[in-house]
Amino acid sequence: MTMKKVKNHPRKKKATSAKTRRWSAGVTQNSNALDLDRGVFTGRDPKKIAQSLERSAEKSTRKKGSSYQSAMSMLNFYINRAGKNLPAKQKQVLNKARQELKELHEKNREKQDQEKN
């Protein structure tokens, strides 16, 4: 007589450690590309969030792409990883920060173009 192997229930979640659940927090704190200001993503002013990200990206010597790409990438990463745990009001603030970051980048680009001419 052979014994049947019992499989885990398909809806049963595997136990995860706190370490594996919070890896994205480690990325935002210890990013190899940007040294972020503490609490940058918890702010209520989209303009200040965008300025902080841009400033951090400009200072960084470890980024692979442009400052704008690095800053936008980190902002998108935070929004995407927070997912359902991000309150709707804060998500609105961060989405406005995306727009502010884009506008800030365009302003800086125009300024650089004028300096060249």
C-alpha positions in Angstrom: 0.0 0.0 0.0 1.4 3.4 -1.0 0.7 6.6 0.9 -0.6 9.5 -1.0 1.5 12.7 -0.8 -0.5 15.5 0.6 0.0 18.8 -1.2 -0.4 22.2 0.4 -3.7 23.9 -0.1 -3.4 26.1 -3.2 -4.7 29.2 -1.4 -2.6 28.7 1.7 0.2 31.3 1.9 3.7 30.3 2.7 5.1 31.8 5.9 7.5 34.6 5.1 9.9 36.3 7.4 9.9 40.0 8.2 13.1 40.3 6.3 11.7 39.0 3.0 8.5 41.1 3.4 10.4 44.3 3.8 13.1 44.1 1.2 11.7 47.1 -0.7 12.1 49.3 2.4 15.8 48.3 2.4 16.0 49.4 -1.2 14.6 52.9 -0.5 16.9 53.3 2.6 20.0 51.8 1.1 19.7 52.6 -2.6 23.0 52.3 -4.4 22.1 55.1 -6.7 20.6 57.8 -4.5 21.0 59.0 -0.9 17.5 60.0 -0.2 16.4 62.5 2.5 14.7 60.8 5.5 11.0 60.6 5.1 11.0 62.0 1.5 8.0 59.9 0.4 5.9 60.7 3.5 5.8 64.4 2.8 2.6 66.2 1.9 4.0 68.8 -0.6 4.6 67.3 -4.1 6.9 70.1 -5.0 9.2 69.5 -2.0 9.2 65.7 -2.8 10.2 66.4 -6.4 12.9 68.9 -5.4 14.3 66.5 -2.8 14.5 63.6 -5.3 16.1 65.9 -7.9 18.6 67.2 -5.4 19.5 63.7 -4.3 19.9 62.5 -7.9 22.1 65.5 -8.9 24.4 64.9 -5.9 24.8 61.1 -6.6 27.9 59.9 -8.4 26.7 56.3 -8.5 23.7 56.6 -10.8 23.7 54.8 -14.1 21.2 57.0 -16.0 20.4 60.7 -15.9 19.4 62.5 -12.7 15.9 62.7 -13.9 15.7 59.0 -14.7 17.1 58.0 -11.3 14.7 60.3 -9.4 11.7 59.2 -11.4 12.7 55.6 -11.1 12.9 55.8 -7.3 9.6 57.6 -7.1 7.9 55.0 -9.3 9.5 52.2 -7.4 8.1 53.5 -4.1 4.6 53.9 -5.5 4.6 50.5 -7.1 6.0 48.6 -4.1 3.7 50.3 -1.6 0.7 49.1 -3.6 -2.5 48.7 -1.6 -0.8 49.8 1.6 -0.3 53.3 0.3 -3.2 55.5 1.4 -5.1 57.1 -1.5 -4.4 60.6 -0.3 -0.6 60.0 -0.2 -0.8 58.3 -3.6 -2.3 61.5 -5.0 0.5 63.5 -3.5 3.1 61.2 -5.0 1.5 61.2 -8.4 1.5 65.0 -8.3 5.2 64.8 -7.3 5.8 62.8 -10.6 4.3 65.7 -12.5 6.4 68.2 -10.5 9.5 66.2 -11.1 8.8 66.2 -14.8 8.2 70.0 -14.9 11.4 70.6 -12.8 13.4 68.5 -15.2 12.0 70.4 -18.2 12.9 73.8 -16.5 16.4 72.6 -15.8 16.8 71.4 -19.3 15.7 74.7 -20.8 18.0 76.5 -18.5 21.0 74.4 -19.6 20.0 74.9 -23.3 20.0 78.7 -22.7 23.4 78.6 -21.1 24.8 76.7 -24.0 23.7 79.4 -26.5 
